[in-house]
Amino acid sequence: MTVEKLDGVTFSQMVLSGAHHLSNNAKKIDALNVFPVPDGDTGTNMNLSMTSGANEVKKLTSDSVSEVANAFAKGLLMGARGNSGVILSQIFRGFAKGMEKKQDLNVADLAIAFDAGVSTAYKAVMKPVEGTILTVAKDAAKKAVSESEKESDIIVFMEKVLAEAKASLKRTPELLPVLKEVGVVDSGGQGLVTIYEGFLAALKGEELPEDTTEVKMEEMVNAEHHKVTQDFMDTSDIVFGYCTEFMVKFEEDKLAENPFSEEDFRNELSELGDSLLVVSDEEIVKVHVHSETPGTCLTLGQRFGSLINMKIENMREQHTALVGEQPKKAVPNEMAEYGIVTVAMGSGLKALFESLGASVVIEGGQTMNPSTQDITDAIKKANAKNILILPNNKNILMAADQAAELAEETVAVVPTKTIPQGISAMLSFHPESDIDENREVMDEARKQVKTGQITYAVRDTQIDGITIENGNFMGIDEGKIVATHKDKSEAVKLLLEKLITEDDEILTILYGEDVEDAELKELVTFIEETYQDVEIEIHHGNQPIYSYIFSVE
């Protein structure tokens, strides 16, 4: 079969095939996360972004390839989550521009579109890093341009583009040392290759293999979600707000210490939520539960082995989307002069930001990166002439920038990468100053605070000269793993030793949902005795994933 023209109908099939294949492999892509922390979400973010694009294509009935590409790009743009999702949206934004006003495409047109996609994506990233999705896209586009001069069959052309994308992906560890050290390829690049595989399969009329290991569980999960939709008439009625899914790969040494009983494990989890499913065999146990404390659920599972394939979603937002529920209309308020939109995960952190003056706090962070659409909606909800956005996570920065560009209001992004940076920025806000002055002052303030975090490893690895064992706790200083220990309190002490210097005066402790009162009291006593000149502030953040977030000034 030879294909020399690509129309809108075929391109729609390519998009849907690419989205389906990515969805089917999202968890495998998540597992490529370089750092062994429980937040590997590249596959999840790309999947949600791609699904948003595919949904726009499904609404369209057009045989114009340009119209299909524009709908796809629009959906990707608004659904983009995380840096990987934003970059993906920019690749196909440029791709769509490259085929503007085209009814159908030949090989030369496709090559121009691939090349335009790369140009747009590189311009969108302030400091492009090679060995990432950008490199894979660039190498594939170069191949597309060179092949367009000698090949007219779109199927053969796409086979060669895909082959180069795969070859480029294999080279990513040579370009990015951290990938080589950990022994993985770039997760974003893998996501793009997966999409291109879907594109080619649609062109050839082939079906890609399904990952059947998850089918039984996914059907049960979907049934639970359907039941929830039927059971609740209003989103506010949902008692347990976080849809939590994870798998535990059993480990003999842990099972020796904590023998696994599916019934006992199910009973423990039933105390933490509803819509519970526990499925196990000799090697793994998979869990689905709706809970207010997803971190506690993960901790319980970690007693038996390695945590893999984790996903945490906000069920209240999910339910709203499922039933098409519209927010209750409030009496129109006069537009405020200023509004502040920020991102935080955990009821305590949300309340803290609100107490500091945040207009809207988007529930999100690690494992739950809000989309461009989520941030755009929050901007509208803030109802102000001037909006400041504090992402509080480096993986949300690009989506925030994208939302700011789309907004009708005057919007500025303060590039906060951590919760402590966000708090410091909030404290420096002056309502009398103009938005540019505020952004500058708040940006400077966030640079003056140091951030430390305590979480746990989800696999064995070696990075930055530190050997990390699965299940051990890790101390993270400004995004870099600097300490690890099997005992949480010892990991905390090692981290604080790195964080606190003789010039520091204030230590703020934001403790998570898994921290008991006795543990916190013991930590405070240690700090008071060890760092006598440091003033301590304590807040219950109630955040999952991270037992402690420390702010040092």
N, C-alpha and C positions, 0 to 999 in steps of 0.2 A: 504494500500500500504506500502510495506517495501523496503527500500533502504539501501543496505549494501556496495555498491561501488559508489564512486563519480568520474566521469570522467571529462575531460576538457570541454566537451559540456555543461554538467549540471552546472559546476562551472561558466562558462561564463554567463549562464542564471541567476545564483545567483548574480553575480557582476552587471549585467545590471538591475536586479530587485532592488538591494540595492541602486544603483545610482538613479534610477527613483523615488523610495520611498523617498530618501533623498531630491531630487530636489523638490518633491511635498510638502515637509514639511520644507524647508529651512527657510521660513519667520517665521514660528512658533518657530523655533529654535533660530533665530535672536532675537525674542522677549524675550528670557530668559536671555538676557544680564543683569548682576548684576547692573551695574551702569546706571543711567537714562540718559545717554548722547546719542546723535544721531549717534552712531557708533556701534550698536550691530550687528556684522557681522559674528559670529561663523557659523551660518547656511549657509550663503553665501560662506564663505571661504571653508567649508567642501564640499559643493555642487560643487564648481568649481574644487576643488582638485579631488573629486570622479569622476566627469564628465571626467576629463583628463585621469584618470585611465580606465574608461569604454570605452573611445574612442580608447585606445590602444587595448583593448580586442576585440572590434568590427573589428579591422583590421586583427585579427588573425583567421586562419582556422586550428585549431588543436584540437585533442581529448586528448592531454596530459595535465593533470591538472597542472603539473609543468610549462609548457610553458605558459599556460593561467595566472597562478599566477605571473610569472615573468613579463609578459607584463603589467598586472594590476599594479604591484609594480612600474615598470618603469614610467608608465603614472602618477601615484600618486606622485612619487618623483619629476618629472619635473613640474607638475601642482600645487604642494603644495602651499597654500596661508595661511598666518597667522599661529600662533602657533598650532591651532587646526588642520589645514590642514597638517602641517609638522608632528605632532604626529600621525595623521591618516596614513600618508605615511610610517612612521616608523613601525607602527603596522603591516601593510601588507607587508612591506619589510621583516620583520622577519618571517611573516606568509609564504611568498614565500620561504624563505631559509629553513624553517622547512619541506617543502614538496619537496625539491630539487630532481630532476631526477625521480620523481614519475609519472607513467602513469595514475594511479587512486589512490584513497584514501579509506581507511576504517576508522572506528571511532577512532581507536588508532592513525592513521596518522594525522587525523584532530586535535586531542587533542594536539599532538606534535606541530603542526603548530600554534594553538592558543597560546600555551605557549611560543613558540619562538618569536611570535609577541610581546608579553608583554615584554620579556627580551630585545629585540631590542629597543622598545620604551622607556623603563626606562633608558637604557644606553644613549639614545640620549638627554635626558633632564638633564641639569646640576643639578637642584634642584627640583626633582619630588614633586608635591603637591598632597596629597590625597584628595579625594572628587571631583576628576576631571575625564576626559575621561580615564586617566591612571588607576584609581581605578576600573572603570566599566570594562575595558578590562581585568584587573588582576583577578577580581572576577569571570568573565565569563570563563576565561581560567582555573582557579582552578576547577570550576565546570566541565569543559570539561575533565580535567585530571581524576577527580574522577569518572565521568560517563563512561569514556572509559573502565574502568575495569569491568563494568557489563552490558553495553548496546552495541548492535551491529547494531541496526537500526539507520541510520544517521538522519532520520526525528525526531524520538523520542529524540535522542541525542541533536539535534539542538533546539528542543522545550525547553529542560531543560537548555541549555546554554542561550537561550534568556530570559527565566524566571529569571535566576540568574542575568543577565545583567540589567533587569528591576528592580529587587529587590535592586541591588547595586545602581542604579540611584536614587531610592527613599531614600537611606541612605546618599547620598552625602551632604545634608544640615547638617547632624549630624557630618560630618567630616570637613566641611569647614564653619566656623561660618558666614561668609558674606552671604552665600547662605541662611542660616536659617533666618538671619536678614531681608533679602529682600523678602524671601518667594518663592524661586524658586529652581529647581534642576539644576545641572550643564549642561550647554548648549552643551558642547563637548560630555559629556556622553550621552545626549539625541540623539545627532547625530549618535553615534555609535550604540545605541539601534535601531534607525531607519534603519540603514544599515542592522543589523542582522534580523530585521523584514522582510526586502526585501529578504534576503538570504533564510529564512524559507519559505516564500510565493512561491519562485521559486521551492524549493524542493518539495513542496506539490502541485504545479501546480495551485496555487490560485492567483487571482487578488486582489491586495490591493485597498481599496477605494480611489478614486480621490478626491482632494479638489476642488469642482466645483465652489466655490465662486469666484475664480480668472479666470476661464476659458474664459469668455467673454473678459475681459480686456487683458489677455495674447494673445488671438488671434489677437486683434486689435494692440497690441504692436508689435507682430511678423510681421503683415502686414506693419506697419510703418517702421520697420527695413528693410524689403524686399524692400520697396519703396526707402529707402535711398540708398541701395546697387545699385539699378537701376539708381537712379538719379545722383550719383556721379561717375565720372570716375577716380578720384584720391583722396586719403585720405586727401591731403592738401586742397581740395576744401571744406571740411566740415567746416561750419561757426560756428556752435554751438557744442562744443566738448564733453559735458557730458550728457549721458543718465541718466535722473533723474526720479525715480519712488518713489512715496510715497502715503500713505493713511492718511486721517485725520478722526479721530473718533470724531464726533460732541459733544460739551459740552454746556449745556444750558446757563451757565453764560457767556461764550464767545460769543455765538450766540446772546445773549441779547445785548451785546455791539457792536458786528459786525455781523449783520444779513447776512446769506449766500445766495448768488445768484450765481447759476452755471454759468450763462451767464457772469456776471460781473467778476467772478473769472477767467473764461476762457479768457476774454479780457485782464485782468491784466497779466496773464501768457504768453499770446501771444506776449507781448512786450519784453519778456525775452528769447524767443527761438522759435523753430519750432517743427514739428512732435508732436503737442500738442493733448492730449486726456484728457478729464475731464469727469468722470462718477460718478454720485452721487445717493444716495437714502436718506431715512430719517435718517440713522445712520452714514453713512460715505461718503466721496468723495475720489476717487482714481485719481491720476494724473500721466501722463507720458509726459515728455517734454525733448527735447534736448536743453540744455542751456549752456552758458559759466559761469553762476552764479547760480549753484545749491543751494547754501546756501540761496540766496534771495528767490528762489522758496519755499523752506521749511519754511522760515520765514513768507511768505504770507499765507501759509496754516495753520500755527500755530495759526493764529488769530481766527480760528473757532473751535479749539479743540486740541486733542492729536495727535501727529505725530506717526504713526506706519508703520511697513513694509517698511522701507526706503532702497533704493539701488541707488548708484551712480556708473556709469561705464564710462570709457573713450571711447567715440564713435569713436575716430580716430583709436585707437588700435582695437576696435571691428570691424570696417569697414575693416581694413586691414586683419583681420582673416576671415571675411565673404567672401571677394572677392578673397582671396589668393594672394593679392598684394605683390610683392616683393619690398624691398627697392631699390632705385636707386643705382647702383653700382658706388662707388666713385673710384677715382684713388688711388691705394694702397699707403698708407703712411708708412714711416719707423716706426717701433714699438718704442713708447716712453719708457723712463725708468720707469715713474710712471703714473698711472691713478687713478682717484678717482671717484667711483660710489656712488651716494647718492640718497635719496628718498625725495621728497617734493611734496606738492599739492598746487597749486596756482601759477599763472604766475609770481608774484613778488618774491615769495620764490625761484622759479626755476632760475630766473635771478640773484638773490642774490648769490645762490650757484655757479652759473657759473662764476660770477664776482670774487668769492673767489678761483677759480681754479678747480672746479669740471669738470671732463671729460664728464660724462654722468649723467643727472638728470632724474631718473625714476619718472614719474607722479604717485603719490600714497600717501598713508597715511591712515588716518581713513576712513573707508568704502571702501577703494580701496587698499587692501594689495597686492603688486606685488607677483607673483608666483616665485618659484625657477627658472623656465624657463625664466621669465622676467629678473631676476637678472643675470642669466647665459648669456643671450643675451647682456645685458649691459656690462658685463665683456669683451665680445668679441669686442663690439663696442668701448670700451675704447682703445683697441689696444696698450697695454703696457705690459712690462715684469713684473712689480709689480703693483698689484691692491689693493687699500684700499676701503672697502665698509663701508658706514655710513648709517645704516637703518633708524635712526631717529624716531623709533617707536618700542616699546617693542614687538609688535605683528608681526614684520617683522624680528626680530633677528634670529629666527630659520631657516627661509627660506634663509636668507643671509649666515648663517653657512653651510647650505646644498649646496648652490651654490658654496661656497668657496671650499668645499670638492670635488666637481665634476670638478672644473676648472683645465685646463692644466697649466695656468699661476700661478705665485706665488701670492696668495691672502690672505689678512688678513682682518678680520672684526673688526672694532672699534665699540663696543656695545653702540652706541648712541641711546637713547630712546626718545629723543625729538628734535625738530628743533633747539632750542638754544644750546643743547649739540652738535649737528652736526656743527653748525656755530663755536662754540668754538673750536671744534676739527680741523676744516678746518684751522682756524687761527694759529694753532700750528704746522701745517705740515712743514717739512723741506726737500726739494728735495735732499739735499746732504746726508741725513741720510739713513741708510738701513731700510727695511720695518719693522723689529722687533722693532727698536728704535722708528720709527714713530708711530707704533701702541701703544707702551707704553706711549709715550709723549702725543699723541692725546687722549688716554684713560684717562690719568690723567687730561688733560685739560677739558674734558667734565664733569668730576666730580666737577669742581670748579664753575659751573654755576647752578643757580636755575631757574626752569621753572614754570611759572604760565600761566593758560589758562582760558578764559571765553567762556562758551558755554551755551546751554539751556537744560532744563530737558524735557524729552519726556514722563514722567509719574510721578505720585505721588509715593514717596517712603520714607523710613527712613533708613539712613545708617550712621555709625560712629557717632550716636547720633544727626544727623542733619535731620530735617524734611524738605523734598523737595517737592514742589508743581509743578505739571505739568505746563510747560510754563515759569516757573521762570528761571532766569539766575543763573549760578553756577560758583563759583571761584574754580579752581583746582590748588593745590599746590603740585608739584612733584607727580602727579597722584592721590592725595587724595582730595576729595571734602571738602573744608574748609569753604565755604561761599555760601549763596544763598539769592536772593532777586528778587522781581518782577521787579525792575528797574535795567537796565543794569549798569548804572553809579554807583549805590550804591553797586552792586555786585563787580564791579571793585575796588572800594575804600576799601571794606572789604577784598578783596584778597590782594591788595597791602600792607595793614596793616600787613598781615601775612607774606608776602614775603620780604619786605624791612626792614633791620635792620640798626643800626647806623654805622656798619662796611662796608656797601655796598656803592659802588661808581658809578656804571654804570647801568642804566636801559634802555634796548632796547625794543622798542614797535614794534611788527609786527602786523599791523592791517588788518582785513579781508575784504572780498568783500562787506559786509553789513554795514560797518562803513562810515558814512557821514563826510564831512570835518568839519562841525560845532561841531559834537560830539567829534571828535579827538582834535580839538582846545580847547574845554572845558576841556577835560581830561588832556592835556598838561599843561594848566593853573593851574589846581588842583595840579598836581604833582610838578610843579615849586614852588608853594606856600607852599606845605606840606612837601616836601622832598628837601629842598634847597641845600643840599650838594651833591645831586645825579645828575650826568650828564645824559642827555636824548638823545638817538639815536632813530630815527624813520624810519621805512621802510614799504612800502605798500606791504604786503605779498600777498594780494588778495586771501587768502585762504578761502574755505567754512567752514561751521560747527563752527569754532572758531572765534569769533569776534576779540579777542585779544590773542596773544601769547606774554608773557613777559619773558625777559631774565634778570636776576639780577646777578651782579658780584660785 
